[in-house]
């Protein structure tokens, strides 16, 4: 992959959701758009939105992408770099804007909420930012002939963003902002992953082994914490199983003579 794999025009795409967020905010459509989406999404079960939210949680995204450690380590590396950038960007931007969430401005009985009320640090949505960062990173890190299928991840990322409105945690502007900044984080993550030599991505090298250690930490986190909502506990247990099975195969690969990554 080279810098040309990310077209120059792609760097302007995040401006679309960011501009839309600005139009909603300064057009004083914040509350009305949130309430419309929040009420519409009540047609679907809370579990659906809770599980989609889980995919935007850093630990959740890491767990479901973890099999790439063996299948396509460069893609996982790209996602990890993008996820780290997303975490930093989310923290910095939330502190800069310091905007109230829906529960901090609206009457509690005026919208549907899942889980405890969140009052502060609305912009941007960290879950949406993470979801779009991972989707963008994997998309731009994979080969061009595989991007058609990988592009479906953007639909999933959009649903993660929608879930943040559905559970009453974020305004639409927060979601759009998360999408915009997340796309940028993913592109940068893909470029950084490209700089890692292919021979450094085999199971016998320090970097993949460090990721494997991260998998052990993730198992502990999924076992001892509640990720966002109690409805997500089944997915947390599934995450533990995914990581555990991958780690077993990774340990076996340490003793294999050859292994050809698919990325």
N, C-alpha and C positions, 0 to 999 in steps of 0.2 A: 504494500500500500504506500502511496505517496500523498503529499498534500493535495494533489490534483484529484484524488479520489473524493475529497470533499470540495465540490464546486464552489467557486467564489460566491455565487448567488445564494448558496445554502446558508451562509452566515447571516443573511438578511431575513430568512424565514422567521426566526424568533420574534422579529419586530411586529409580525402580524398579531399574535396573541397579546403582546404587550400593548400594542396600539388599541386593540379592542378593549383591554382592561382599562386603559386610560379613558376611552370614550364612555364606558359604563360608569366609571367613578366620577368623572367630571360632568357627565350628563345627568348625574343624580338618579341613576337607575339601579344603584347598588341593592337597595332593599327589595325593590319590586322583582328584579331578576332572580335574586336569591330565593324569595318566597315562592315564585313560580316554579323554579326547579325543585326546590325542597318539597313542595306539595305534590308535584308530578311524580317524583321518584318514590313516593309512599305507595304507589301501585305495586311495587316490588318488595319482597321480604327484606327485613333488616339484615338478615344473615348474608344476603348477596352483597350488600353495600359494605358490610363489615369485612367480608373476605376480600373484596376489591381493595379496600383501604389497606389491608394487610400487605398486599403486593407493593404498596408504596412505602411501607416501613423498611428501613435499611436492612434490618435483620431478615425480614421476610424475602425481600428481593435477593439478598445474598444467598439464602438457602435454596431458592428455586433456580438460581443460576449456577449453583455449586457444581452440578454434574459437568459443566463446561471445563472444569479443572482437568478432566481427562479427554473430553470430546473436542474442545476448542479452547485451549488455554489463553490464546491471545484475546479472544472475545471476552472471556472472564476477566482478564487483566484490564481490558478497556472498560468494562463495567465497574470494576473496583475503583479505578482511577476516577471515573466519572462520578461514582457514588461518593467518594471522598470530597471531590470538588463541590458536589451538591450539598453535602453536609455543612461545609464551610460557607458556601453562598447563602444557604438558608439561614444559618445563625447570624451572619453579618447583616443580611437584608432585613430580617425580622427586627433586629436591634435598631437599625437605622430608621425604618418606617414606624415601628412600634404602634401599629394600628389595632383597634379593638375588633374582636370577632363578633359574629352575629349574636351570641349569647351575652355579649357585653353591651349591646345597644338595643336589641329587640326584646319584647316581652317573651318570657319563656314559653307561654302557651300559644304563641303566634306561629311557631314552626315546629317541625318534627326533629327530635334530637335522639341520637343513640349514644349512650354513655354519659359520663359526667360533663357538666358545662365547661367549655374552654372560653376564656374571656379575653386573652391578650395575644400579642404577636401574630396577627392574622396574615400579613403579607410578607412573602408569598407562602403558598401551601407547600410545606416541606415534603409531604407524601407525593404530591404531583411533580414537584421538582425532581425528586429521586426517580420516579417512574419514567419520566421523559428523559432524564439523564442516562439511565440504563438502556432504554430503547434506542436512543440516538447513538450511544456509544457502540452498542452491538451492531446496529445498522451500518455505521460507517467503518467499523473495523472488519466486517465480513467481506467476502468477495462479492463483486458486482452481480454475478450470476445467481447469487443466493438472496439478494436484497428484496426481491419481490415477496418472498415468504416472511422474511424478517420484518418487513414493513407492517405486518399485522400487529406487531408489538406496540405501535403507536396508537392503534385502536384500544388496546388494553390499557395503555397509559392514560388515554382520554377517559376511559371508564373509571380508572383510579381517581382521576380528578373529579369526575362527576360524583363519585362516592363521598367526597369530602363535603359537597353541598348536601348530599342525601342524609348524611349523619349529623348535619347541622354544625359542622366544625369550621367551615370556611365560606367566604363570599365567592361569587363567580370571578371577581377580579383577582382574588388570591390564587385561584386555580389557573387562570390565564397567565398570571405572572409566573407561577411555578412552571408552567409548560414552556414559556419563553426562555427563562433562565436555565431550565433543565436541558433544553436542546443545545444551548451553548456549552454547558458542562459536558454533555455527551460527546460533542465534536472535539473538544479539547482532550477528553479522555481517550478518544480513538487515536488522535495524533500522538499522544504520549505513549500509548501501547505499541504503536508502530515502531517506536525507537528501541523496543526491547528485542534483542536478537532472538531468532527462532530457537537456537540451541540453548537459550536460557529458560525456555518454557517447557522443557522435558521434565518428567517426574523426578529426575535425579538431581535437579538443580535447586538452589536455595529458595528462589522466589516461589515456585509451586509448593514447596514444603512449608514455606511461611503461610501461604494461603490455606494449606491443610491445617495448620495450627489454628488459623482463624476459624476454620470449620469446627474445631473442638470448642472454641470459645462461643461460637454461635449456638452449638448444642446446649451449652450451659445456660446461655441467655434465654433460649426458647423454653427450657425446662423450669427456670426459676422466676421468669417474669411473665406478665400478661402484656402482650403486644397490642396496645391501643384498646382493645375491647375483649371481654370474656368470650364473645361469640367466635373469636379467632382461635380459641384453644385447639379445636380439631386441626386447623392448618399448622399450628405450632408443632403438634405431635407429628404431622406429616412432614414438616420441615426437618425435624430431628431424624426421621427415617431416611429422608433423601440424603442428608449430609452423612449419616452413618454408613449407608450403603456405598456412597461415593468414596468415603475414606477407606473402607475395606478394599475396594478396587484399586485405590491409589496406593495402598500399602503393597498389594500384590504386584502393582506395576514397578515398584522399587526393585523387584527381583526379576522382572522380565528383561529379556535381552534387547528387544526392540519394541518401540511403540511409535506409531505414526499419528501425530495430532491431525485432526480434520480441519483445522483452520487455515 
